[in-house]
Amino acid sequence: MIVVVVVVAGAWAGLVAGAGWRHRPAPARARALIRRHARADRHLAHRPLPTERLGRWVLARLGRRPDPLAARRAGAALVAAAAVAPLVPLGVPAAALLGWTLPGLRCRRDQRRRLAALVADLPDVVDLFVLAVGAGLTVPQAVVAVSARASGPLGAELARACEEVRLGRRVAEALEDVIARAGEPVRPLVAALVASERYGAPLGAGLERLADEVRRQRRHRAEEVARRVPVKLLFPLVCCTLPALALLTVAPLVASAVRSLRL
């Protein structure tokens, strides 16, 4: 009897110890990194609108994959059609078409704005890398230093790559994912960093040439924007300024001339 009790107690103690070891909490540093990474993911996560949730539900009932853009389009089309149907039944197709088109236009506009922000931020980030590499930092150290000092969207992408490296990913793999998130404008910079990290390619001269090139491109874009300003000013000039000038100068002269003719 005593042997059975000892065996059962030993088996139970082994089971409890094994379960406790398997579900033991992570170290404090790992828990801090996981919480920080989870907060970043929640901050970057897309919160679906009611129209997108409606579109997802409809697409799921139709057996289609709930793509976010398609869900927004379907939901917006349904809401627009439902809003117009009681008032103008004949305008339901036009309203549905308008609701289907607007989310795509908004998505393309947001993508253009994000791409423009990344392109505008690229010269400053490349200059920071030139300074960091010139100071003798390695590629991982330079990425950490630049991500801590760059405040634009590209700096946020580099900071996310640094978090992934702290969680165990390789530097080159984390940097390659930046291209997928930020787009093609950052490919030359990331390619130079990855080549130096993987193969030991010289980085200083290449970064200096890249810095000159991106600054030249930014200057050309600024010149293009400046050349478009006179064309954009034609509408307010013709529709607002000239009529106001005519009302203030010509209209009193015409009124006085008509009054003198009557006399």
C-alpha positions, 0 to 999 in steps of 0.5 A: 500500500505504501509503495502504491501511494509513493508511486502515485505521489511521484507520478503526480509530482512529475506531472505537475512539474512537467506542466509547470516547466512547459507553461513557465513564464518567459524572462522579463526581457522577452515579455517586454519585447513581446508586449512592445511588439504586440502594441506596435502590431495593434497600432499598425493594425487596420480597424475595419469600418462598419461598411467593411464588416458588412462587405465581409459578411456578404462576401463570406455568404457568397463564398468569396475570400474577404479581401479588405478592399473588396469588402469595403467596396461591397459594403459601400455599394450596399449602403449607397444602394439602400440609402437611395432606394427609398428616395429614387429607385431608378438611381440605385444602380448609379449609387451602387456603382458610386459606392463601389468606386469610391473606396478604390479611389480612396485606397489609391489616394492613400497609397500615393500619399504614403509613397510620397511621404516615404520618398520625401523621407528617403534623402534624410534617412540616407544621410543619417546612414552615411553619418552612421557608417562614417562613424564606424557603426556596423549595419545592425548598429546603424539601423538601430541608430537611424531608426531612433532618430528618423521620425518619418514613415521610413524611420517607423519601418526601420524601427519595426525591423529592429524589433523583429531583429530583437525577437530573433530574426536576421538583420538581412531578412528583416530589412528585406521585409521593409521593401515589401511594406515601404515599396520600391523607392527604398530598394536601393538603400535596403539592397546596399545594407543587405549586401554589406551585411551578408557579403561584406560589400563596402557601404560608405561610397555607395551610400554617398552616391545614393544620397546624392541621387535621392537629393537630386531626385527630390530637387527635381520633384520640387521643381516639378511641383513649382512649375505646376503652381501657375496652372493650379492658380488659373482656376481661382484667378479666373473664377474668383479674382477677376470677377471680384476685380470687375465688380469693384472697378468696372461695375461702378463705372458702368453704373455711373455711365448708365445713370448719367445717360438717364439724366 
